[in-house]
Amino acid sequence: MVHWVIAAAREAGAGRVVCVTRAGDGVAEALPDGVESAEQAEGEGTGAAVLAARDHVAAGSTVVILSGDVPLIDPGLVAGLTAAHDAAGAAATLLTTDQLDPAGYGRIVRNPGGLVERIVETKDTTSVVPEELAIREVNVGAYAFEGDALFEALDAVGEIGGERYLTGVFPIIRERGGLVAAHLTADTLSAMGVNTRVGLMEVERHAQRRIVEAHALAGVTFTIPESTVVDIGVEIGPDTRIGPGVSLRGATRIGASCDIGPHTTITDSTLGDDVRVAHSVLVEATVEDTAGVGPFAYLRPGASIGPGAKVGTFVEVKNTRMGEGAKAPHLSYLGDADVGAGANVAAGNITANYDGRSKHRTKIGERARTGVHTSLVAPVTVGDDAYTGAGSVITDDVPDGALGISRPQQRNVEGYAERARERPTE
């Protein structure tokens, strides 16, 4: 959530971003590069949190305060808030809306000139007059301040129930002659905070919709967008189709005119143009142009699938390079291997890459053809244009153009079925 708020602040033009953190909460360590951490070592409440950042604010600066648990704040709205603040010549400007149920929010009472006269807290309505309860405009919780005025007022704010509240600065600023303005918005998502897992789900739902819509406007088709998960850092090329049940995570990059899904999860992987992936899982893998993956394939870290290559049904690939046009159509495990261009790995093949202590590589040459149920015991090489016989266990290198075969000679036992029928049952 904090990363989303930071990104919004930067996109809105913030020259410096400071995040107020608590020691040991892990937030400071997770901040993106260039963001400063101000540790709140004492005090409670929003006012105390802002005071913790005082040493990070240069004199004469404009300070915008955003909440780390309100991740859908729009960059344009932040920019609009600061522009309204500057235009009004205000010491403080509040972001407000009249599009929410005002219950529990601070009502904004404006004077005839449109400036903020006071904020009426309404968590306890017993002391609030009906005229103020009828006000729809409420405080959203995002602010722009003239920095010097902010911190001077905060020094004068007393504690209530052991907490120093940021909203306590507004009457002090007004008493000292400063103007308090309000910037009204109809964007209620920018006011949506997260306090529970239910609230987090709701925010994520809206965030996903934003991400998917941005990709759609850039030329990506989503067949059932409600079933799709796309992380904010994912890149997708135009004319790509994303099917139902697809999750695109982390730093995934997908090229143009691809067909992804249904029910595919891709994490931190790079796909070229015209790639087809169905019912598969890809993690830290690379798939080049026009290659096909799946259904039910698993590409693990280090898998590199060359142009036009195919990784088919129930094939697992780990730390392996598949050359251009190479194929592993079904039911195979390729680990720590190099498969040459145009090679065909038949059904049920495995590379026995681990001897209990170390991993070893297998090389399958260009245009090689392996038979079904071949076990390649690494380190081993099958040469260019070579073959292996079905059911073979290959422990020695197969020269270019040769047939490698290793299996016991077949023996047929005549009359076995009749003798088996006559065998007494126990």
WOCORMO-V20010 format. One record per residue. RES is the residue in three letters. BURIAL is # if it has 9 or more other C-alpha atoms within 8 Angstrom, else .. Layout:
res:RES burial:BURIAL
res:RES burial:BURIAL
This chain:
res:MET burial:.
res:VAL burial:.
res:HIS burial:.
res:TRP burial:#
res:VAL burial:#
res:ILE burial:#
res:ALA burial:.
res:ALA burial:#
res:ALA burial:#
res:ARG burial:#
res:GLU burial:.
res:ALA burial:#
res:GLY burial:.
res:ALA burial:.
res:GLY burial:.
res:ARG burial:.
res:VAL burial:#
res:VAL burial:#
res:CYS burial:#
res:VAL burial:#
res:THR burial:#
res:ARG burial:#
res:ALA burial:.
res:GLY burial:.
res:ASP burial:.
res:GLY burial:.
res:VAL burial:.
res:ALA burial:#
res:GLU burial:.
res:ALA burial:.
res:LEU burial:.
res:PRO burial:.
res:ASP burial:.
res:GLY burial:.
res:VAL burial:#
res:GLU burial:.
res:SER burial:#
res:ALA burial:#
res:GLU burial:#
res:GLN burial:#
res:ALA burial:.
res:GLU burial:.
res:GLY burial:#
res:GLU burial:#
res:GLY burial:#
res:THR burial:#
res:GLY burial:#
res:ALA burial:#
res:ALA burial:#
res:VAL burial:#
res:LEU burial:#
res:ALA burial:#
res:ALA burial:#
res:ARG burial:.
res:ASP burial:.
res:HIS burial:.
res:VAL burial:#
res:ALA burial:.
res:ALA burial:.
res:GLY burial:.
res:SER burial:#
res:THR burial:.
res:VAL burial:#
res:VAL burial:#
res:ILE burial:.
res:LEU burial:#
res:SER burial:#
res:GLY burial:.
res:ASP burial:#
res:VAL burial:#
res:PRO burial:#
res:LEU burial:#
res:ILE burial:#
res:ASP burial:.
res:PRO burial:#
res:GLY burial:.
res:LEU burial:#
res:VAL burial:#
res:ALA burial:#
res:GLY burial:.
res:LEU burial:#
res:THR burial:#
res:ALA burial:.
res:ALA burial:#
res:HIS burial:#
res:ASP burial:.
res:ALA burial:.
res:ALA burial:.
res:GLY burial:.
res:ALA burial:#
res:ALA burial:#
res:ALA burial:#
res:THR burial:#
res:LEU burial:#
res:LEU burial:#
res:THR burial:#
res:THR burial:#
res:ASP burial:#
res:GLN burial:#
res:LEU burial:.
res:ASP burial:.
res:PRO burial:#
res:ALA burial:.
res:GLY burial:.
res:TYR burial:#
res:GLY burial:#
res:ARG burial:#
res:ILE burial:#
res:VAL burial:#
res:ARG burial:#
res:ASN burial:.
res:PRO burial:.
res:GLY burial:.
res:GLY burial:.
res:LEU burial:#
res:VAL burial:#
res:GLU burial:#
res:ARG burial:#
res:ILE burial:#
res:VAL burial:#
res:GLU burial:#
res:THR burial:#
res:LYS burial:.
res:ASP burial:.
res:THR burial:.
res:THR burial:.
res:SER burial:.
res:VAL burial:#
res:VAL burial:.
res:PRO burial:.
res:GLU burial:.
res:GLU burial:#
res:LEU burial:#
res:ALA burial:.
res:ILE burial:#
res:ARG burial:#
res:GLU burial:#
res:VAL burial:#
res:ASN burial:#
res:VAL burial:#
res:GLY burial:#
res:ALA burial:#
res:TYR burial:#
res:ALA burial:#
res:PHE burial:#
res:GLU burial:#
res:GLY burial:#
res:ASP burial:#
res:ALA burial:#
res:LEU burial:#
res:PHE burial:#
res:GLU burial:.
res:ALA burial:#
res:LEU burial:#
res:ASP burial:.
res:ALA burial:.
res:VAL burial:#
res:GLY burial:.
res:GLU burial:.
res:ILE burial:.
res:GLY burial:.
res:GLY burial:.
res:GLU burial:#
res:ARG burial:#
res:TYR burial:#
res:LEU burial:#
res:THR burial:.
res:GLY burial:#
res:VAL burial:#
res:PHE burial:#
res:PRO burial:.
res:ILE burial:#
res:ILE burial:#
res:ARG burial:#
res:GLU burial:.
res:ARG burial:.
res:GLY burial:.
res:GLY burial:#
res:LEU burial:#
res:VAL burial:#
res:ALA burial:#
res:ALA burial:#
res:HIS burial:#
res:LEU burial:.
res:THR burial:#
res:ALA burial:.
res:ASP burial:.
res:THR burial:#
res:LEU burial:.
res:SER burial:#
res:ALA burial:#
res:MET burial:#
res:GLY burial:#
res:VAL burial:#
res:ASN burial:.
res:THR burial:.
res:ARG burial:.
res:VAL burial:.
res:GLY burial:#
res:LEU burial:#
res:MET burial:.
res:GLU burial:.
res:VAL burial:#
res:GLU burial:.
res:ARG burial:.
res:HIS burial:.
res:ALA burial:#
res:GLN burial:#
res:ARG burial:#
res:ARG burial:.
res:ILE burial:#
res:VAL burial:#
res:GLU burial:.
res:ALA burial:.
res:HIS burial:#
res:ALA burial:#
res:LEU burial:.
res:ALA burial:.
res:GLY burial:#
res:VAL burial:#
res:THR burial:#
res:PHE burial:#
res:THR burial:.
res:ILE burial:.
res:PRO burial:#
res:GLU burial:.
res:SER burial:.
res:THR burial:#
res:VAL burial:#
res:VAL burial:#
res:ASP burial:#
res:ILE burial:.
res:GLY burial:.
res:VAL burial:#
res:GLU burial:.
res:ILE burial:#
res:GLY burial:#
res:PRO burial:#
res:ASP burial:#
res:THR burial:#
res:ARG burial:#
res:ILE burial:#
res:GLY burial:#
res:PRO burial:#
res:GLY burial:#
res:VAL burial:#
res:SER burial:#
res:LEU burial:#
res:ARG burial:#
res:GLY burial:#
res:ALA burial:#
res:THR burial:#
res:ARG burial:#
res:ILE burial:#
res:GLY burial:#
res:ALA burial:#
res:SER burial:#
res:CYS burial:#
res:ASP burial:#
res:ILE burial:#
res:GLY burial:#
res:PRO burial:#
res:HIS burial:#
res:THR burial:#
res:THR burial:#
res:ILE burial:#
res:THR burial:#
res:ASP burial:#
res:SER burial:#
res:THR burial:#
res:LEU burial:#
res:GLY burial:#
res:ASP burial:#
res:ASP burial:#
res:VAL burial:#
res:ARG burial:#
res:VAL burial:#
res:ALA burial:#
res:HIS burial:#
res:SER burial:#
res:VAL burial:#
res:LEU burial:#
res:VAL burial:#
res:GLU burial:#
res:ALA burial:#
res:THR burial:#
res:VAL burial:#
res:GLU burial:#
res:ASP burial:#
res:THR burial:#
res:ALA burial:#
res:GLY burial:#
res:VAL burial:#
res:GLY burial:#
res:PRO burial:#
res:PHE burial:#
res:ALA burial:#
res:TYR burial:#
res:LEU burial:#
res:ARG burial:#
res:PRO burial:#
res:GLY burial:#
res:ALA burial:#
res:SER burial:#
res:ILE burial:#
res:GLY burial:#
res:PRO burial:#
res:GLY burial:#
res:ALA burial:#
res:LYS burial:#
res:VAL burial:#
res:GLY burial:#
res:THR burial:#
res:PHE burial:#
res:VAL burial:#
res:GLU burial:#
res:VAL burial:#
res:LYS burial:#
res:ASN burial:#
res:THR burial:#
res:ARG burial:#
res:MET burial:#
res:GLY burial:#
res:GLU burial:#
res:GLY burial:#
res:ALA burial:#
res:LYS burial:#
res:ALA burial:#
res:PRO burial:#
res:HIS burial:#
res:LEU burial:#
res:SER burial:#
res:TYR burial:#
res:LEU burial:#
res:GLY burial:#
res:ASP burial:#
res:ALA burial:#
res:ASP burial:#
res:VAL burial:#
res:GLY burial:#
res:ALA burial:#
res:GLY burial:#
res:ALA burial:#
res:ASN burial:#
res:VAL burial:#
res:ALA burial:#
res:ALA burial:#
res:GLY burial:#
res:ASN burial:#
res:ILE burial:#
res:THR burial:#
res:ALA burial:#
res:ASN burial:#
res:TYR burial:#
res:ASP burial:.
res:GLY burial:.
res:ARG burial:.
res:SER burial:.
res:LYS burial:.
res:HIS burial:#
res:ARG burial:#
res:THR burial:#
res:LYS burial:#
res:ILE burial:#
res:GLY burial:#
res:GLU burial:#
res:ARG burial:#
res:ALA burial:#
res:ARG burial:#
res:THR burial:#
res:GLY burial:#
res:VAL burial:#
res:HIS burial:#
res:THR burial:#
res:SER burial:#
res:LEU burial:#
res:VAL burial:#
res:ALA burial:#
res:PRO burial:.
res:VAL burial:#
res:THR burial:#
res:VAL burial:#
res:GLY burial:#
res:ASP burial:#
res:ASP burial:#
res:ALA burial:#
res:TYR burial:#
res:THR burial:#
res:GLY burial:#
res:ALA burial:#
res:GLY burial:#
res:SER burial:#
res:VAL burial:#
res:ILE burial:#
res:THR burial:.
res:ASP burial:.
res:ASP burial:#
res:VAL burial:#
res:PRO burial:#
res:ASP burial:#
res:GLY burial:#
res:ALA burial:#
res:LEU burial:#
res:GLY burial:#
res:ILE burial:#
res:SER burial:#
res:ARG burial:.
res:PRO burial:.
res:GLN burial:.
res:GLN burial:.
res:ARG burial:.
res:ASN burial:.
res:VAL burial:.
res:GLU burial:.
res:GLY burial:.
res:TYR burial:.
res:ALA burial:.
res:GLU burial:.
res:ARG burial:.
res:ALA burial:.
res:ARG burial:.
res:GLU burial:.
res:ARG burial:.
res:PRO burial:.
res:THR burial:.
res:GLU burial:.
